[in-house]
Amino acid sequence: MDAENTPQVEKECNARIAEGSNTLIIDAGDLSYVSSMGLRCFVAIAKTLKGKGGELRICRLQGLVNQVFEITGLKRSLRVYETLESAASARKE
């Protein structure tokens, strides 16, 4: 997730929010890289959803992406789950 594809991810998420979704789940299992722009995208989407009473849930962080989320503290500030199933069945906090 870099400068090339982050705008598309943000556009898709914002479209879902505009359609009325207030909880989004991002399955990051196939994500092998995330740039600072990608991290900013996750934070912006989470903030937008929180403002609407919803939340962003991220699941299946792997390898380097997981390390980046740990180092930046985003694993503590965003809702992160081990599996898609656990993200889908979680109760809103």
N, C-alpha and C positions, 0 to 999 in steps of 0.2 A: 504494500500500500504506500504509494509514493506520489510525487507531484503529478504524475501522468494519470493515475486512476482514482486518486482521492476525491477530486471534484465529482466524479460520477457516483461514487458511494454516497457522498453527502447529498447529492441531488436526489438519489433514490430514497434515502432515508427521509429527507424533507418532504418528498412527495407522499410517502406513507403517513407522515405526521399530518400533512395537509388534508389527507383523506379521512383523518380521525383516529388513527392509531396512536395510543399513548404509551404502549410498551413495545419496544423493538428488541429482537434478539439477533446478534451478529455472531455467526459461527465462524470463528477464526482458525479453525482446524487446518485449513490449507494455506494460511497466511505465513509466508516465510520471512517477510521483511515489513517493517512499518517505519516510516520516516516521521520527522517531527510534524510534518503537515498531516500525516495520518493520525497521529496522536491528538493533534488539535481538533481534527474532525470528530473523533470519538468524544472528546470533552464537550465540543459544541453541541453535538446531537444529544448527549446526556443532559446538558443544561437546558436545551429546548424542551425535552421531554419532561424534565423535572418541573419546569415552569407551567406545564399543562397537567401536572398531577400524575405523570407517568414516570417511566424509567427505561434506561438502556441496560440490556443484559448482554454480556459478552461471554462466549463459551469456547472451550477447546483451545486455549492458548498453548502454543507449542514452542519449544526451542528458544531461539533468539528473541522472538516476539514476546514470549513469556518473561524472559529476562528483562527486556526493555520495560514492560509493565511493572515488574518488581522494582527495578532501579528508579523509575520515575515516580513511584508511589501510586500509580493508577490502579494497581490491584486492590489498594485499600480504599480508594475514592470512587471507583466504579464497581458495579455488580459483576463479578467474574465467577463463572461456574466451570466445573470440570467437563460436564457433558451437555449436549443439547437438551436431553430429557430433563436434567435438573434445572436448567435455565427456564424451560417451558413450564415446569410444574411449580416453580418457586412462587412464594407469596410476595406480594408487593410490600416493600418496607416503607 
